[in-house]
Amino acid sequence: MAGLRSPLRSLAIALALLAVVGCGPRLPAGASDLRLAAEVERRYVAFRRRLFPGVPDISVADLLRAGSSAGTGRRAQLVDVRDAHEQAVSMLPGAISRQAFERDREDYRGQLIVPYCTIGLRSGLYTRRLIDEGFAARNLAGSVLAWAHAGQPFETGGRPTRRVHVYAADWNLLPRGYEPVLDR
């Protein structure tokens, strides 16, 4: 999907989403954070099992516990693979865009690369590609949704924010205290 134009790429991703998790059970408004977190996990596991089963991942808890080395002895570099308009809303602290990574990719060769997206689908596919190209990489399991459920901060322009782009309305599985942003 890397070479597809954005509208075609978005359509391909949407079809993959439907094929793997369908529309998913529509959670009632006001569903508990625990229930929302369980749904994030369920959807991520379904993607992983079907679309990138051999790709190693790392949980938010393990990434945070290990600090910058992510348990590998190598410095971890977060790479946001979402589209630019999603990144403009917020990113994980210390992350770089996929474009910035691609521009200087050889500079990161000795680091652990941890791609992320909304839930882990796009980043799982990208992680597989990086591994095939010889990079040490792990997908961030549950990606920004799991990050939010761990109560972690987001940034916009170096400043903290609670706003998070959630891809689409069916993907608004954010816990209380975070503000979802959707495409209009």
C-alpha positions as a Markdown table, in Angstrom:
| # | Residue | x | y | z |
|---|---|---|---|---|
| 1 | Met | 0.0 | 0.0 | 0.0 |
| 2 | Ala | 3.0 | 2.3 | 0.3 |
| 3 | Gly | 2.9 | 3.4 | -3.3 |
| 4 | Leu | -0.9 | 4.0 | -3.4 |
| 5 | Arg | -2.2 | 7.6 | -3.6 |
| 6 | Ser | -3.9 | 8.8 | -0.4 |
| 7 | Pro | -7.6 | 8.2 | -1.5 |
| 8 | Leu | -6.8 | 4.7 | -2.8 |
| 9 | Arg | -4.7 | 4.0 | 0.3 |
| 10 | Ser | -7.6 | 5.1 | 2.5 |
| 11 | Leu | -10.0 | 2.9 | 0.6 |
| 12 | Ala | -7.7 | -0.1 | 0.9 |
| 13 | Ile | -7.3 | 0.5 | 4.6 |
| 14 | Ala | -11.1 | 0.9 | 5.1 |
| 15 | Leu | -11.7 | -2.4 | 3.2 |
| 16 | Ala | -9.1 | -4.1 | 5.4 |
| 17 | Leu | -10.8 | -2.7 | 8.5 |
| 18 | Leu | -14.2 | -4.1 | 7.5 |
| 19 | Ala | -12.7 | -7.5 | 6.5 |
| 20 | Val | -11.0 | -8.0 | 9.8 |
| 21 | Val | -13.3 | -6.5 | 12.4 |
| 22 | Gly | -16.4 | -5.5 | 10.5 |
| 23 | Cys | -18.0 | -2.5 | 11.9 |
| 24 | Gly | -17.5 | -4.1 | 15.3 |
| 25 | Pro | -20.0 | -4.0 | 18.0 |
| 26 | Arg | -21.3 | -0.5 | 18.4 |
| 27 | Leu | -20.5 | 0.4 | 21.9 |
| 28 | Pro | -23.1 | 2.5 | 23.7 |
| 29 | Ala | -22.5 | 6.1 | 24.3 |
| 30 | Gly | -20.9 | 6.4 | 27.7 |
| 31 | Ala | -19.3 | 3.0 | 27.6 |
| 32 | Ser | -16.8 | 2.5 | 30.4 |
| 33 | Asp | -13.1 | 3.2 | 29.8 |
| 34 | Leu | -12.4 | -0.5 | 30.7 |
| 35 | Arg | -14.8 | -1.6 | 28.0 |
| 36 | Leu | -13.3 | 0.8 | 25.5 |
| 37 | Ala | -9.8 | -0.5 | 26.2 |
| 38 | Ala | -11.0 | -4.1 | 25.8 |
| 39 | Glu | -12.4 | -3.2 | 22.4 |
| 40 | Val | -9.1 | -1.5 | 21.4 |
| 41 | Glu | -7.3 | -4.8 | 22.3 |
| 42 | Arg | -9.9 | -7.0 | 20.5 |
| 43 | Arg | -9.6 | -5.0 | 17.3 |
| 44 | Tyr | -5.8 | -4.8 | 17.4 |
| 45 | Val | -5.5 | -8.6 | 18.0 |
| 46 | Ala | -7.8 | -9.3 | 15.1 |
| 47 | Phe | -5.7 | -7.2 | 12.8 |
| 48 | Arg | -2.5 | -8.7 | 14.0 |
| 49 | Arg | -3.7 | -12.3 | 13.7 |
| 50 | Arg | -5.0 | -11.8 | 10.2 |
| 51 | Leu | -2.8 | -9.2 | 8.5 |
| 52 | Phe | 0.7 | -9.3 | 10.1 |
| 53 | Pro | 0.9 | -12.4 | 12.4 |
| 54 | Gly | 4.7 | -12.6 | 12.6 |
| 55 | Val | 5.4 | -8.9 | 13.3 |
| 56 | Pro | 6.7 | -8.3 | 16.8 |
| 57 | Asp | 4.9 | -5.7 | 18.8 |
| 58 | Ile | 5.5 | -3.8 | 22.0 |
| 59 | Ser | 2.8 | -2.7 | 24.5 |
| 60 | Val | 2.6 | 0.8 | 25.8 |
| 61 | Ala | 3.4 | -0.4 | 29.3 |
| 62 | Asp | 6.5 | -2.3 | 28.1 |
| 63 | Leu | 7.7 | 0.7 | 26.1 |
| 64 | Leu | 7.2 | 3.0 | 29.1 |
| 65 | Arg | 8.8 | 0.6 | 31.5 |
| 66 | Ala | 11.9 | 0.1 | 29.3 |
| 67 | Gly | 12.2 | 3.8 | 28.7 |
| 68 | Ser | 14.1 | 4.9 | 25.6 |
| 69 | Ser | 15.7 | 1.5 | 25.0 |
| 70 | Ala | 12.4 | -0.5 | 24.9 |
| 71 | Gly | 14.2 | -3.4 | 26.4 |
| 72 | Thr | 16.5 | -3.9 | 23.5 |
| 73 | Gly | 19.6 | -1.9 | 24.6 |
| 74 | Arg | 18.9 | 0.3 | 21.6 |
| 75 | Arg | 17.4 | 3.7 | 21.7 |
| 76 | Ala | 13.8 | 3.5 | 20.5 |
| 77 | Gln | 12.4 | 6.0 | 17.9 |
| 78 | Leu | 8.7 | 6.4 | 17.6 |
| 79 | Val | 7.5 | 6.9 | 14.0 |
| 80 | Asp | 4.0 | 8.2 | 13.3 |
| 81 | Val | 2.7 | 6.6 | 10.1 |
| 82 | Arg | -0.6 | 8.4 | 10.1 |
| 83 | Asp | -1.5 | 11.0 | 7.4 |
| 84 | Ala | -0.3 | 14.5 | 7.9 |
| 85 | His | -3.7 | 15.9 | 8.9 |
| 86 | Glu | -3.9 | 13.3 | 11.7 |
| 87 | Gln | -0.4 | 14.2 | 12.9 |
| 88 | Ala | -1.3 | 17.9 | 12.8 |
| 89 | Val | -3.8 | 17.2 | 15.6 |
| 90 | Ser | -1.3 | 15.6 | 17.9 |
| 91 | Met | 1.6 | 13.1 | 18.1 |
| 92 | Leu | 3.3 | 11.1 | 20.8 |
| 93 | Pro | 6.1 | 13.0 | 22.5 |
| 94 | Gly | 9.4 | 12.5 | 20.8 |
| 95 | Ala | 7.8 | 10.9 | 17.7 |
| 96 | Ile | 8.8 | 11.8 | 14.1 |
| 97 | Ser | 6.6 | 11.5 | 11.0 |
| 98 | Arg | 7.0 | 8.7 | 8.6 |
| 99 | Gln | 8.2 | 11.2 | 6.0 |
| 100 | Ala | 11.0 | 12.5 | 8.4 |
| 101 | Phe | 12.0 | 8.9 | 9.1 |
| 102 | Glu | 12.1 | 8.0 | 5.4 |
| 103 | Arg | 14.1 | 11.1 | 4.5 |
| 104 | Asp | 16.9 | 10.1 | 6.9 |
| 105 | Arg | 16.2 | 6.4 | 7.4 |
| 106 | Glu | 19.9 | 5.3 | 7.5 |
| 107 | Asp | 20.5 | 7.6 | 10.5 |
| 108 | Tyr | 18.1 | 5.4 | 12.5 |
| 109 | Arg | 19.6 | 2.0 | 11.4 |
| 110 | Gly | 21.0 | 1.2 | 14.9 |
| 111 | Gln | 17.8 | 2.2 | 16.8 |
| 112 | Leu | 14.7 | 0.3 | 17.5 |
| 113 | Ile | 11.9 | 1.7 | 15.3 |
| 114 | Val | 8.5 | 1.7 | 16.9 |
| 115 | Pro | 5.8 | 2.7 | 14.3 |
| 116 | Tyr | 2.3 | 3.7 | 15.4 |
| 117 | Cys | -1.0 | 4.8 | 13.9 |
| 118 | Thr | -4.5 | 4.9 | 15.4 |
| 119 | Ile | -4.9 | 1.3 | 16.5 |
| 120 | Gly | -1.9 | -0.5 | 14.9 |
| 121 | Leu | -3.1 | -1.6 | 11.5 |
| 122 | Arg | -1.1 | 0.8 | 9.3 |
| 123 | Ser | 1.8 | 0.7 | 11.6 |
| 124 | Gly | 1.8 | -3.1 | 11.7 |
| 125 | Leu | 2.1 | -3.3 | 7.9 |
| 126 | Tyr | 4.8 | -0.7 | 8.0 |
| 127 | Thr | 6.7 | -2.5 | 10.7 |
| 128 | Arg | 6.6 | -5.7 | 8.6 |
| 129 | Arg | 8.2 | -3.7 | 5.7 |
| 130 | Leu | 10.9 | -2.2 | 8.0 |
| 131 | Ile | 11.8 | -5.7 | 9.3 |
| 132 | Asp | 12.0 | -7.0 | 5.7 |
| 133 | Glu | 14.4 | -4.1 | 5.0 |
| 134 | Gly | 16.7 | -5.1 | 7.9 |
| 135 | Phe | 15.5 | -2.6 | 10.6 |
| 136 | Ala | 14.9 | -3.6 | 14.2 |
| 137 | Ala | 11.2 | -2.7 | 14.6 |
| 138 | Arg | 8.2 | -3.4 | 16.8 |
| 139 | Asn | 4.7 | -2.3 | 16.2 |
| 140 | Leu | 3.1 | -0.2 | 19.0 |
| 141 | Ala | 0.2 | -2.5 | 20.0 |
| 142 | Gly | -3.0 | -0.5 | 20.1 |
| 143 | Ser | -1.1 | 2.6 | 19.0 |
| 144 | Val | -2.6 | 6.0 | 19.9 |
| 145 | Leu | -5.7 | 4.5 | 21.4 |
| 146 | Ala | -3.7 | 2.3 | 23.7 |
| 147 | Trp | -1.4 | 5.2 | 24.5 |
| 148 | Ala | -4.5 | 7.2 | 25.6 |
| 149 | His | -5.8 | 4.3 | 27.7 |
| 150 | Ala | -2.5 | 4.3 | 29.5 |
| 151 | Gly | -3.1 | 8.0 | 30.4 |
| 152 | Gln | -0.1 | 9.2 | 28.4 |
| 153 | Pro | 0.2 | 12.7 | 27.0 |
| 154 | Phe | 0.1 | 13.9 | 23.4 |
| 155 | Glu | 1.8 | 16.9 | 21.8 |
| 156 | Thr | 1.0 | 19.5 | 19.2 |
| 157 | Gly | 3.9 | 21.8 | 18.3 |
| 158 | Gly | 5.8 | 20.8 | 21.4 |
| 159 | Arg | 2.9 | 21.6 | 23.7 |
| 160 | Pro | 0.7 | 19.1 | 25.6 |
| 161 | Thr | -2.8 | 18.4 | 24.3 |
| 162 | Arg | -5.6 | 16.0 | 25.0 |
| 163 | Arg | -6.8 | 16.2 | 21.4 |
| 164 | Val | -6.4 | 13.0 | 19.3 |
| 165 | His | -7.3 | 12.2 | 15.7 |
| 166 | Val | -9.2 | 8.9 | 15.8 |
| 167 | Tyr | -9.4 | 8.1 | 12.1 |
| 168 | Ala | -13.2 | 7.8 | 11.9 |
| 169 | Ala | -16.2 | 7.8 | 14.2 |
| 170 | Asp | -16.2 | 4.0 | 14.6 |
| 171 | Trp | -12.7 | 4.3 | 16.0 |
| 172 | Asn | -13.4 | 6.8 | 18.7 |
| 173 | Leu | -12.5 | 4.4 | 21.5 |
| 174 | Leu | -10.7 | 7.1 | 23.5 |
| 175 | Pro | -11.1 | 7.1 | 27.3 |
| 176 | Arg | -12.5 | 10.0 | 29.2 |
| 177 | Gly | -10.4 | 13.1 | 29.4 |
| 178 | Tyr | -9.3 | 13.0 | 25.7 |
| 179 | Glu | -10.9 | 14.9 | 22.9 |
| 180 | Pro | -11.6 | 13.0 | 19.7 |
| 181 | Val | -11.0 | 14.7 | 16.4 |
| 182 | Leu | -12.6 | 13.3 | 13.2 |
| 183 | Asp | -12.4 | 14.2 | 9.6 |
| 184 | Arg | -15.3 | 16.3 | 8.6 |
